[in-house]
Amino acid sequence: MSTEKLAYNWNFDDQGTGPAINPMENAPAASASVQQVLADAAGPAPAPPTPSPTLSLLPVGIEIDGKTVRDAEIRELTGADEEAIDRVHRNSLKFFDKLLQLGVVSLGDAAPSAAQLKQLYVGDRDSLMLDIRIATFGSELEMVGVRCPGCQDLVDFTVDLASIERRGMPEGPTTVELRDGRIATVRFPTGEDQEHILAEADATTGQTNTRLLERCLVHIDLPSAGIRVAGNADTARKLGIADRRKILMYLADNAPGPQAMDLTVEHDGCGAEVPLPLTVADIFLDL
């Protein structure tokens, strides 16, 4: 797999990943990319995975009945699951919603509802999907034809998905310093937020950014004047572009969950560090 072909990216305005397709900005292209990945995956069946634990620890967790639940149980996907997935239209969000509904056995002590799976932070959803992939196909992912930035050779690598770092919530308040002494309090997006942002398939970049900020901007404070403005669509539209970008980049740079976009490997041939940014779609190439 060449990293030139696809990057399925929930990280908003991430500027360093090459030809990434951001489904919040271009849902049709994201859906088409997922379809292409699945089409390219046809070929010999993958080797059976080594036994994998079915316990998954959520990086953040979800509140259920007044308690924060971080323990989840996942399972290997079966042929029946493959048939069910094949019946889902290859819309990116519906596709991954279906994977979670099939592969997550429990959150805490009970089977999760579809609503609870959507209430999970994006980082927790990505972590569960990573564990489902490992349980189904094993932890190794072959990446074929990756161009080395040092010597420009096309090189094959094998990535151990189990080694990917999983980051929890940042310590301290999730705030961003804006211009003129204002402070924005933000929260990280959930599956419900993704659904809201993708509701308008033909939305422009500016509109999708507003829809994200409408959901994830809690409020803006001006401490010197004792003023607090609630976060909503109107507040998001009134923000300067620089402040909007600063909030979006904070959400991308500090997002909890698997840090697969930060993967690098050394090319033995020339010694150069080769970036191998992985995404949720990439880890399901075998499906």
Backbone bond lengths (Angstrom), bond angles and torsions (degrees), N, CA, C in turn:
res aa  C-N    CA-C-N  psi(-1)  N-CA   C-N-CA  omega(-1)  CA-C   N-CA-C  phi
1 M - - - 1.472 - - 1.509 109.69 -
2 S 1.276 117.68 130.66 1.454 121.77 177.44 1.514 110.17 -92.97
3 T 1.331 116.11 138.34 1.457 119.19 178.07 1.512 111.76 -70.81
4 E 1.336 117.31 -6.20 1.462 119.83 176.30 1.526 111.31 -76.32
5 K 1.350 118.16 -15.28 1.459 120.24 -168.24 1.513 113.39 -85.58
6 L 1.327 116.53 -40.47 1.460 116.39 -172.42 1.509 111.14 -157.36
7 A 1.299 115.66 137.38 1.461 120.60 164.07 1.511 106.83 -138.95
8 Y 1.317 115.87 115.04 1.455 120.99 179.62 1.515 106.63 -95.94
9 N 1.318 117.68 111.67 1.454 120.91 -161.48 1.516 111.33 -127.33
10 W 1.355 115.64 118.85 1.465 119.93 174.79 1.522 110.46 -94.72
11 N 1.319 118.59 9.52 1.458 121.17 -171.97 1.522 113.64 -92.54
12 F 1.319 117.80 33.18 1.453 122.99 168.70 1.535 111.77 57.83
13 D 1.326 117.36 -120.90 1.458 121.82 -173.32 1.518 113.10 -89.29
14 D 1.310 118.75 32.24 1.457 122.32 -179.98 1.519 109.09 -56.22
15 Q 1.342 116.53 123.38 1.453 119.99 -173.18 1.529 113.32 -101.35
16 G 1.353 118.19 -5.53 1.444 117.96 -169.17 1.507 115.92 -112.42
17 T 1.311 119.83 21.34 1.458 120.40 -173.13 1.520 113.61 -112.45
18 G 1.312 118.84 12.76 1.451 118.88 178.99 1.505 111.69 78.92
19 P 1.331 116.79 -143.70 1.469 120.23 -172.70 1.514 112.98 -79.20
20 A 1.335 117.17 58.58 1.457 120.82 -178.44 1.521 111.36 -74.15
21 I 1.327 115.34 144.15 1.457 121.52 173.00 1.512 107.05 -104.66
22 N 1.310 116.90 118.10 1.458 121.72 -179.50 1.521 108.22 -96.18
23 P 1.361 119.19 110.55 1.459 120.33 -175.16 1.510 113.31 -66.32
24 M 1.345 117.82 -18.00 1.460 119.00 176.60 1.525 110.43 -74.65
25 E 1.354 116.01 -21.33 1.455 119.89 179.21 1.526 111.63 -101.41
26 N 1.317 117.07 -24.39 1.463 120.11 -174.28 1.528 108.81 -151.03
27 A 1.318 115.93 74.03 1.461 120.86 -176.83 1.526 112.46 -59.56
28 P 1.359 119.56 -43.38 1.465 118.70 179.07 1.521 113.07 -59.57
29 A 1.347 117.01 -40.88 1.456 119.66 179.66 1.513 111.10 -67.25
30 A 1.320 117.11 -37.77 1.461 120.76 177.89 1.519 110.43 -63.05
31 S 1.322 116.19 -43.56 1.463 120.36 178.93 1.517 110.64 -63.10
32 A 1.335 116.37 -43.38 1.456 120.08 179.29 1.521 111.09 -63.75
33 S 1.342 117.25 -35.83 1.456 121.17 179.67 1.513 111.20 -66.17
34 V 1.336 116.29 -40.93 1.464 119.43 177.65 1.522 109.92 -62.29
35 Q 1.336 116.91 -41.60 1.456 120.48 178.09 1.523 110.44 -60.24
36 Q 1.342 117.14 -41.15 1.457 120.77 -178.61 1.519 110.47 -66.08
37 V 1.332 116.55 -40.67 1.460 120.48 178.02 1.522 110.54 -58.52
38 L 1.335 116.24 -45.83 1.453 120.13 -178.78 1.528 111.24 -66.08
39 A 1.338 116.10 -37.63 1.457 119.22 178.23 1.525 110.97 -65.12
40 D 1.341 116.73 -40.65 1.452 121.06 -179.01 1.524 112.28 -70.51
41 A 1.343 116.56 -17.47 1.459 120.01 -174.94 1.522 112.45 -79.60
42 A 1.350 118.65 -8.51 1.454 120.90 -179.07 1.525 109.89 -61.29
43 G 1.288 116.48 138.19 1.456 119.87 -179.16 1.505 110.38 154.65
44 P 1.342 117.22 -161.59 1.465 120.71 -177.69 1.519 111.21 -58.61
45 A 1.328 116.31 145.62 1.455 120.59 178.67 1.523 109.72 -65.96
46 P 1.319 117.81 143.75 1.463 120.31 178.88 1.521 110.52 -68.29
47 A 1.337 115.45 156.15 1.455 119.86 177.55 1.521 109.69 -64.58
48 P 1.336 117.88 146.10 1.465 120.00 178.80 1.524 110.13 -57.14
49 P 1.326 117.92 139.54 1.461 120.09 -178.84 1.520 111.43 -73.19
50 T 1.324 115.37 153.82 1.446 119.11 169.68 1.522 108.31 -70.33
51 P 1.337 118.65 154.26 1.458 120.15 -179.03 1.522 111.42 -54.67
52 S 1.306 116.68 132.27 1.450 122.06 -178.29 1.520 109.52 -123.54
53 P 1.325 117.76 143.00 1.462 119.59 176.00 1.517 110.17 -64.01
54 T 1.303 115.53 148.71 1.456 119.94 179.85 1.515 112.27 -96.55
55 L 1.328 118.60 -0.26 1.457 121.47 178.76 1.516 109.59 -84.81
56 S 1.309 116.15 130.45 1.460 122.22 178.23 1.520 108.50 -122.32
57 L 1.328 116.11 130.16 1.464 121.18 179.11 1.521 109.04 -101.07
58 L 1.333 116.64 116.84 1.455 120.69 -179.77 1.522 110.09 -68.57
59 P 1.318 118.43 133.63 1.471 120.38 178.36 1.526 113.54 -60.59
60 V 1.332 118.20 -32.30 1.461 121.82 -178.11 1.525 110.81 -115.31
61 G 1.308 117.03 -58.90 1.461 121.06 -179.99 1.520 112.53 107.80
62 I 1.321 114.83 167.67 1.458 122.38 -178.46 1.523 108.58 -129.77
63 E 1.333 116.64 143.77 1.460 120.37 177.95 1.524 109.87 -85.51
64 I 1.330 115.40 121.44 1.460 122.35 177.51 1.525 108.03 -129.44
65 D 1.320 116.24 122.28 1.469 121.95 -179.39 1.526 111.51 53.75
66 G 1.333 115.80 41.72 1.459 120.79 175.34 1.514 115.31 80.22
67 K 1.336 118.29 3.27 1.458 121.22 -179.66 1.527 109.77 -122.64
68 T 1.324 116.09 144.20 1.456 120.70 176.22 1.522 109.32 -80.95
69 V 1.299 116.57 118.92 1.469 123.17 -178.54 1.515 109.23 -104.50
70 R 1.329 115.90 125.21 1.466 120.40 178.10 1.528 112.41 -118.92
71 D 1.325 117.01 -16.75 1.458 120.23 -179.80 1.526 110.69 -83.36
72 A 1.311 116.04 131.62 1.454 121.30 176.26 1.525 108.44 -136.20
73 E 1.307 115.88 154.43 1.455 121.60 174.52 1.522 108.16 -116.02
74 I 1.327 115.36 131.92 1.462 120.61 178.60 1.523 108.34 -121.57
75 R 1.326 116.97 170.84 1.460 120.04 179.34 1.519 110.48 -144.13
76 E 1.323 113.76 164.98 1.457 121.82 174.89 1.524 110.01 -66.53
77 L 1.315 117.46 138.92 1.455 121.69 174.22 1.524 109.89 -77.58
78 T 1.333 116.39 142.08 1.459 122.40 -175.56 1.531 110.93 -111.17
79 G 1.324 114.65 179.40 1.464 119.41 176.00 1.521 112.06 -61.80
80 A 1.332 116.71 -37.05 1.466 119.68 176.69 1.530 110.54 -62.62
81 D 1.330 115.78 -37.72 1.468 119.33 177.51 1.530 110.70 -66.13
82 E 1.315 116.14 -39.86 1.464 119.93 178.18 1.522 110.67 -59.04
83 E 1.337 116.59 -41.96 1.462 120.05 178.11 1.529 110.54 -63.63
84 A 1.342 116.56 -41.43 1.459 120.20 179.94 1.520 111.38 -65.39
85 I 1.334 116.50 -39.87 1.463 120.84 179.12 1.517 110.11 -65.68
86 D 1.346 115.96 -38.68 1.457 119.74 -179.63 1.527 112.48 -64.44
87 R 1.335 116.97 -20.82 1.462 119.85 179.42 1.528 111.93 -84.81
88 V 1.322 116.47 -6.98 1.460 120.39 -179.71 1.520 109.24 -88.79
89 H 1.320 115.78 132.52 1.465 119.46 175.00 1.518 109.17 -59.51
90 R 1.321 117.45 139.29 1.459 120.87 -172.34 1.528 113.36 -74.95
91 N 1.303 116.56 36.68 1.460 120.34 167.65 1.514 106.60 -68.64
92 S 1.323 118.16 133.14 1.459 121.36 -170.27 1.519 112.81 -57.87
93 L 1.319 118.29 -47.20 1.459 120.30 -176.04 1.527 111.02 -68.57
94 K 1.331 118.59 -43.37 1.467 121.13 179.87 1.529 110.66 -63.59
95 F 1.313 116.02 -36.00 1.460 120.60 -179.82 1.522 110.30 -61.06
96 F 1.329 117.67 -48.72 1.456 120.66 -177.34 1.526 111.79 -77.19
97 D 1.323 117.78 -29.00 1.470 119.68 171.04 1.521 109.87 -58.53
98 K 1.324 115.95 -43.12 1.464 120.16 -178.74 1.523 111.24 -65.71
99 L 1.320 117.39 -40.85 1.454 120.64 177.40 1.523 111.17 -57.53
100 L 1.327 116.77 -43.38 1.459 120.27 -179.75 1.527 111.18 -68.10
101 Q 1.316 116.73 -42.45 1.462 119.63 -179.75 1.527 111.45 -61.05
102 L 1.335 116.99 -35.41 1.453 121.07 -179.18 1.526 112.44 -82.05
103 G 1.319 116.73 -38.38 1.460 120.27 -169.61 1.513 115.90 -93.90
104 V 1.322 119.01 -16.29 1.465 120.99 179.96 1.523 108.64 -94.97
105 V 1.324 116.26 116.12 1.466 121.95 -178.14 1.517 111.00 -81.53
106 S 1.335 116.52 -42.53 1.460 119.39 -177.24 1.512 111.26 -154.99
107 L 1.325 115.22 152.71 1.463 123.89 166.17 1.523 105.14 -115.38
108 G 1.339 116.69 114.38 1.449 118.72 -171.86 1.513 109.38 68.89
109 D 1.314 116.17 -125.38 1.466 120.99 -175.40 1.526 113.92 -101.61
110 A 1.307 118.20 2.54 1.463 119.89 -173.83 1.523 111.26 -133.37
111 A 1.331 114.76 155.11 1.463 119.96 175.18 1.521 109.44 -64.37
112 P 1.330 118.39 138.11 1.462 120.20 -177.59 1.526 111.75 -78.13
113 S 1.293 115.62 148.20 1.464 120.11 170.84 1.519 108.47 -86.13
114 A 1.334 115.72 162.68 1.469 119.72 176.79 1.524 110.22 -60.50
115 A 1.334 116.70 -35.76 1.459 120.80 179.52 1.525 111.01 -64.81
116 Q 1.333 117.68 -41.14 1.460 120.53 179.62 1.530 111.15 -65.02
117 L 1.314 117.17 -38.63 1.460 120.04 178.60 1.525 110.96 -63.89
118 K 1.318 116.89 -34.39 1.463 119.85 176.63 1.524 112.22 -74.30
119 Q 1.342 117.23 -26.73 1.459 120.89 -179.93 1.524 112.43 -76.45
120 L 1.329 117.21 -14.08 1.460 120.46 178.66 1.521 110.94 -64.54
121 Y 1.331 115.90 146.28 1.457 119.44 171.90 1.523 109.58 -60.84
122 V 1.319 116.58 152.46 1.461 120.83 179.51 1.527 110.58 -57.02
123 G 1.339 116.99 -39.81 1.458 120.16 179.66 1.515 112.59 -62.76
124 D 1.329 117.66 -36.62 1.466 121.04 176.55 1.525 110.97 -69.65
125 R 1.331 116.79 -40.40 1.466 120.30 177.55 1.534 110.17 -62.00
126 D 1.326 116.84 -44.36 1.462 120.20 179.21 1.527 111.24 -63.78
127 S 1.339 116.86 -38.06 1.461 120.83 179.37 1.526 110.93 -64.86
128 L 1.320 117.24 -42.02 1.466 120.81 177.49 1.527 110.77 -63.54
129 M 1.333 116.60 -42.74 1.465 119.09 -179.70 1.521 111.14 -66.15
130 L 1.331 117.26 -34.82 1.458 120.13 176.00 1.523 110.66 -63.28
131 D 1.329 117.85 -42.77 1.464 121.04 179.21 1.528 111.73 -68.58
132 I 1.332 117.19 -35.90 1.464 120.31 176.67 1.528 110.10 -63.35
133 R 1.304 115.88 -40.56 1.465 120.46 178.68 1.532 110.32 -63.34
134 I 1.340 117.05 -44.90 1.459 120.97 -179.68 1.525 110.40 -63.78
135 A 1.335 117.59 -41.72 1.461 121.17 179.06 1.523 112.02 -65.14
136 T 1.324 117.00 -30.25 1.463 121.67 -176.20 1.519 112.94 -86.18
137 F 1.330 117.25 -43.94 1.467 121.06 -172.57 1.526 114.73 -119.49
138 G 1.330 117.59 -4.49 1.458 119.56 -173.48 1.519 110.48 93.67
139 S 1.315 116.23 173.26 1.466 120.43 -171.87 1.520 114.05 -89.80
140 E 1.336 117.81 -10.65 1.467 119.28 -177.22 1.530 110.70 -88.38
141 L 1.319 115.30 135.70 1.462 122.23 175.22 1.516 108.49 -127.85
142 E 1.328 116.31 120.33 1.467 120.87 179.52 1.525 109.63 -85.95
143 M 1.306 115.60 131.84 1.463 122.15 176.99 1.524 106.87 -117.48
144 V 1.307 115.96 116.13 1.461 122.50 -171.39 1.523 110.29 -108.52
145 G 1.319 115.50 136.05 1.459 120.48 174.28 1.501 113.89 72.34
146 V 1.340 117.83 40.30 1.463 121.62 177.35 1.527 108.45 -85.60
147 R 1.326 116.95 129.15 1.458 119.60 -178.08 1.522 110.69 -81.61
148 C 1.315 116.20 124.75 1.456 121.93 178.62 1.525 109.15 -76.99
149 P 1.334 118.78 127.32 1.466 120.22 -179.79 1.520 113.21 -70.58
150 G 1.359 117.17 -16.14 1.461 119.47 -179.02 1.511 113.11 -82.28
151 C 1.349 116.62 -51.69 1.465 120.48 -175.92 1.523 113.03 -111.75
152 Q 1.350 117.66 -6.12 1.456 124.07 179.58 1.521 113.82 70.59
153 D 1.338 117.99 8.03 1.455 120.35 175.49 1.528 109.94 -71.03
154 L 1.334 115.95 153.91 1.454 121.59 171.69 1.526 107.81 -91.24
155 V 1.326 115.93 122.54 1.462 121.22 -171.06 1.530 109.44 -126.53
156 D 1.333 116.80 148.98 1.461 122.93 175.40 1.524 109.43 -100.88
157 F 1.314 116.75 138.21 1.458 121.59 178.44 1.522 108.89 -133.05
158 T 1.338 115.56 155.22 1.457 122.17 171.85 1.523 107.79 -117.80
159 V 1.331 115.86 124.59 1.454 122.07 -177.45 1.522 109.65 -105.27
160 D 1.324 116.46 135.28 1.454 121.99 174.54 1.528 108.10 -90.72
161 L 1.327 116.32 103.67 1.464 120.42 -177.05 1.516 112.58 -63.44
162 A 1.332 117.25 -27.53 1.461 120.36 -179.23 1.520 112.08 -68.22
163 S 1.336 117.01 -16.65 1.467 120.16 -178.00 1.527 113.09 -88.38
164 I 1.328 117.62 -4.48 1.462 120.39 -177.39 1.530 109.95 -66.46
165 E 1.316 116.23 130.34 1.470 121.64 178.63 1.528 109.71 -66.13
166 R 1.337 115.66 140.92 1.463 121.03 176.32 1.530 107.42 -120.38
167 R 1.305 115.12 116.70 1.458 121.34 -173.03 1.519 111.25 -97.82
168 G 1.331 115.84 137.58 1.449 120.95 175.71 1.517 111.47 -85.21
169 M 1.327 115.64 -169.62 1.456 121.07 179.76 1.526 110.04 -67.01
170 P 1.338 118.84 140.68 1.465 120.57 177.29 1.524 111.33 -57.05
171 E 1.324 115.28 147.63 1.457 119.50 177.20 1.527 109.99 -72.27
172 G 1.305 115.17 146.19 1.453 119.79 177.55 1.514 112.42 80.75
173 P 1.335 116.20 -177.30 1.467 120.21 -178.39 1.525 111.77 -68.10
174 T 1.314 116.04 145.47 1.465 120.81 177.42 1.532 108.06 -90.33
175 T 1.313 114.38 86.20 1.458 120.99 -175.57 1.520 110.12 -128.01
176 V 1.332 115.53 156.30 1.459 122.88 179.36 1.527 107.90 -132.01
177 E 1.324 116.87 128.18 1.463 121.33 177.68 1.531 109.38 -80.05
178 L 1.320 115.74 123.26 1.452 121.93 179.75 1.530 110.06 -104.69
179 R 1.302 115.90 -175.85 1.461 120.52 178.92 1.527 110.66 -68.77
180 D 1.349 114.03 158.55 1.467 121.79 173.92 1.524 112.68 61.37
181 G 1.340 117.30 28.83 1.447 120.57 174.73 1.514 115.41 78.00
182 R 1.309 118.59 6.26 1.460 120.96 179.48 1.525 110.79 -79.82
183 I 1.329 115.75 150.48 1.465 121.77 -179.58 1.524 108.69 -127.51
184 A 1.320 115.98 123.48 1.464 121.59 178.69 1.518 109.63 -96.73
185 T 1.315 116.41 128.56 1.459 122.13 171.59 1.518 108.18 -97.95
186 V 1.329 116.23 128.18 1.463 120.93 -173.75 1.523 109.64 -128.38
187 R 1.322 115.79 168.38 1.458 122.25 171.09 1.526 108.00 -135.07
188 F 1.309 115.27 159.33 1.457 120.08 -178.78 1.529 110.34 -84.69
189 P 1.321 117.86 150.18 1.471 121.20 -172.18 1.519 113.47 -74.73
190 T 1.312 113.87 154.79 1.462 123.69 177.00 1.525 109.61 -112.44
191 G 1.324 115.49 178.22 1.457 119.49 174.35 1.515 112.21 -61.31
192 E 1.325 116.89 -35.17 1.468 120.27 176.86 1.527 110.68 -62.84
193 D 1.330 116.24 -39.04 1.461 119.56 178.38 1.523 110.89 -64.86
194 Q 1.324 117.04 -41.43 1.464 120.37 176.96 1.524 110.66 -56.75
195 E 1.321 115.51 -44.96 1.461 120.05 -179.32 1.524 110.70 -61.91
196 H 1.330 117.37 -41.51 1.466 121.50 178.64 1.526 110.67 -63.79
197 I 1.318 116.17 -44.08 1.472 120.25 -176.19 1.520 111.16 -66.92
198 L 1.341 116.88 -34.27 1.460 120.77 -177.42 1.524 113.48 -88.99
199 A 1.330 116.65 4.54 1.467 119.54 -175.94 1.520 112.43 -62.58
200 E 1.327 117.59 -31.43 1.472 121.51 179.34 1.519 108.80 -104.73
201 A 1.310 116.21 100.85 1.462 120.34 -175.31 1.522 112.88 -64.16
202 D 1.343 117.40 -29.01 1.453 120.11 -176.54 1.525 112.20 -102.53
203 A 1.331 118.07 19.79 1.462 121.54 -179.01 1.524 110.27 -67.24
204 T 1.324 116.11 148.42 1.456 121.31 175.74 1.526 110.10 -79.03
205 T 1.335 115.86 170.72 1.459 119.95 177.62 1.521 111.09 -58.98
206 G 1.319 116.55 -44.79 1.454 119.86 179.05 1.517 112.56 -61.03
207 Q 1.320 116.83 -39.38 1.462 120.52 179.83 1.527 111.67 -68.16
208 T 1.340 117.49 -41.21 1.457 119.53 179.15 1.529 110.66 -66.88
209 N 1.336 117.34 -37.24 1.463 119.85 176.06 1.522 110.54 -63.21
210 T 1.323 117.33 -40.37 1.466 120.42 178.00 1.519 110.54 -63.91
211 R 1.326 117.62 -41.72 1.457 120.79 -179.69 1.530 111.14 -65.20
212 L 1.326 116.99 -35.81 1.455 120.00 175.60 1.525 111.04 -66.71
213 L 1.329 116.83 -48.38 1.461 120.66 -179.15 1.528 111.21 -65.05
214 E 1.311 116.76 -35.13 1.461 120.96 177.13 1.530 110.79 -55.93
215 R 1.335 116.71 -35.94 1.458 121.27 -177.58 1.527 112.61 -88.49
216 C 1.320 117.97 -38.31 1.467 121.39 -168.41 1.526 114.56 -102.68
217 L 1.321 118.31 -9.08 1.464 121.38 174.59 1.525 107.79 -89.78
218 V 1.336 116.72 110.27 1.465 121.17 -176.27 1.522 110.58 -76.27
219 H 1.326 117.03 -54.86 1.464 121.13 176.22 1.520 109.46 -165.36
220 I 1.320 115.14 166.17 1.466 122.35 176.75 1.528 108.23 -122.45
221 D 1.340 115.94 128.83 1.460 121.86 179.61 1.521 111.04 -109.58
222 L 1.326 115.95 143.81 1.465 123.02 167.05 1.524 105.88 -117.44
223 P 1.347 118.10 89.50 1.466 121.34 -171.88 1.515 114.13 -56.59
224 S 1.331 117.63 -36.47 1.461 119.93 -176.44 1.520 112.74 -64.18
225 A 1.320 116.87 -24.96 1.467 120.65 -178.80 1.521 112.59 -111.79
226 G 1.328 116.75 -0.62 1.462 119.86 -178.83 1.511 113.39 64.75
227 I 1.323 116.71 33.25 1.466 121.71 -176.84 1.527 110.07 -106.07
228 R 1.317 116.27 136.46 1.463 122.04 173.84 1.524 109.27 -130.35
229 V 1.329 115.91 129.57 1.462 122.32 178.79 1.520 108.24 -115.36
230 A 1.316 116.86 126.43 1.459 120.88 -179.87 1.519 111.13 -68.48
231 G 1.322 115.90 146.91 1.456 120.42 176.62 1.518 111.50 -79.69
232 N 1.304 116.94 129.40 1.460 123.29 175.77 1.524 107.65 -161.72
233 A 1.303 116.76 -176.18 1.469 119.57 -177.00 1.518 111.57 -62.81
234 D 1.332 117.10 -39.00 1.461 120.06 -179.75 1.523 111.05 -65.14
235 T 1.337 116.55 -42.98 1.465 120.17 177.85 1.526 110.52 -62.19
236 A 1.315 117.11 -41.47 1.462 121.05 179.93 1.520 111.15 -62.67
237 R 1.323 116.94 -39.19 1.467 120.02 -179.11 1.528 111.97 -70.88
238 K 1.318 117.08 -29.18 1.469 120.18 -178.16 1.527 112.50 -81.10
239 L 1.319 117.53 -15.97 1.457 120.07 178.63 1.525 110.96 -66.86
240 G 1.332 116.44 145.87 1.455 120.62 173.33 1.521 110.59 -66.17
241 I 1.317 116.15 152.91 1.466 120.34 -178.11 1.520 110.93 -59.24
242 A 1.337 117.48 -39.54 1.463 120.03 -179.78 1.522 111.12 -62.84
243 D 1.337 117.68 -42.25 1.459 120.61 178.55 1.528 110.81 -67.59
244 R 1.325 117.08 -39.41 1.474 119.86 176.66 1.531 110.01 -59.67
245 R 1.325 116.39 -47.18 1.462 120.60 -179.80 1.535 111.04 -61.81
246 K 1.318 117.20 -38.76 1.460 120.30 -178.77 1.530 110.72 -64.10
247 I 1.323 117.17 -40.89 1.466 120.44 177.99 1.525 110.42 -66.27
248 L 1.329 117.59 -44.72 1.459 121.22 -179.85 1.528 111.50 -60.79
249 M 1.336 116.70 -41.47 1.454 120.34 -179.67 1.523 111.30 -69.30
250 Y 1.328 117.12 -34.43 1.469 119.49 175.55 1.529 110.03 -62.15
251 L 1.320 117.04 -45.17 1.458 120.75 179.82 1.530 111.24 -62.29
252 A 1.332 117.15 -38.14 1.463 120.89 179.88 1.527 111.14 -72.09
253 D 1.324 117.45 -44.68 1.462 121.25 -173.64 1.523 113.04 -73.41
254 N 1.326 117.91 -24.37 1.457 121.22 -174.89 1.529 113.50 -114.08
255 A 1.310 116.83 10.37 1.467 120.57 -175.63 1.522 111.30 -60.61
256 P 1.337 117.82 131.91 1.469 120.32 174.95 1.520 110.16 -72.48
257 G 1.343 114.70 164.71 1.459 119.95 178.57 1.512 112.02 113.59
258 P 1.345 117.61 -172.40 1.467 121.69 -179.92 1.523 111.24 -62.70
259 Q 1.324 115.45 133.78 1.468 120.96 -179.25 1.527 110.11 -98.17
260 A 1.320 115.25 54.45 1.465 120.47 -174.66 1.526 112.64 -70.67
261 M 1.336 117.15 -22.89 1.461 119.45 -179.38 1.522 112.11 -72.22
262 D 1.340 117.67 -11.91 1.467 121.11 -176.74 1.522 113.09 -96.46
263 L 1.340 118.40 3.18 1.455 121.04 -176.14 1.528 112.18 -65.14
264 T 1.322 115.63 137.57 1.464 122.05 172.04 1.521 108.07 -138.91
265 V 1.332 116.27 158.63 1.457 121.10 176.21 1.524 107.92 -144.57
266 E 1.317 116.81 148.71 1.468 120.66 179.59 1.525 109.91 -85.61
267 H 1.350 115.59 131.81 1.460 121.15 175.38 1.520 108.40 -83.29
268 D 1.338 115.93 114.56 1.465 120.11 -177.00 1.522 111.93 -59.64
269 G 1.329 117.13 -30.14 1.455 119.98 -175.78 1.513 114.29 -65.84
270 C 1.337 117.36 -38.92 1.465 119.42 -176.64 1.523 113.49 -128.10
271 G 1.335 117.17 -6.60 1.456 120.22 178.03 1.514 115.04 83.77
272 A 1.321 117.96 1.69 1.462 120.60 -178.36 1.522 110.68 -77.44
273 E 1.332 116.28 148.99 1.452 121.84 173.21 1.529 108.81 -81.98
274 V 1.316 116.19 124.79 1.462 121.50 -177.22 1.527 108.63 -106.77
275 P 1.319 117.66 118.51 1.466 119.05 177.11 1.523 110.54 -71.44
276 L 1.328 115.99 135.37 1.464 121.97 178.40 1.527 108.90 -127.40
277 P 1.304 117.33 65.39 1.471 118.96 -178.28 1.517 111.25 -66.74
278 L 1.329 116.13 117.71 1.458 121.29 -179.67 1.516 110.02 -101.97
279 T 1.320 114.86 154.24 1.446 121.42 179.35 1.529 108.69 -132.57
280 V 1.326 115.94 172.17 1.455 120.84 -178.38 1.524 110.56 -58.02
281 A 1.314 118.68 -42.70 1.461 120.90 179.86 1.523 111.58 -65.10
282 D 1.335 116.67 -38.63 1.456 119.91 -178.26 1.523 112.25 -60.87
283 I 1.331 118.25 -37.98 1.459 119.24 -174.53 1.523 111.86 -75.30
284 F 1.343 117.63 -10.71 1.465 120.87 177.58 1.524 111.55 -106.27
285 L 1.337 117.08 27.76 1.451 120.24 177.13 1.516 112.27 -59.92
286 D 1.339 116.87 -28.09 1.461 120.25 -176.74 1.520 113.38 -75.96
287 L 1.322 117.53 -14.11 1.465 119.75 -172.92 1.526 111.46 -80.69
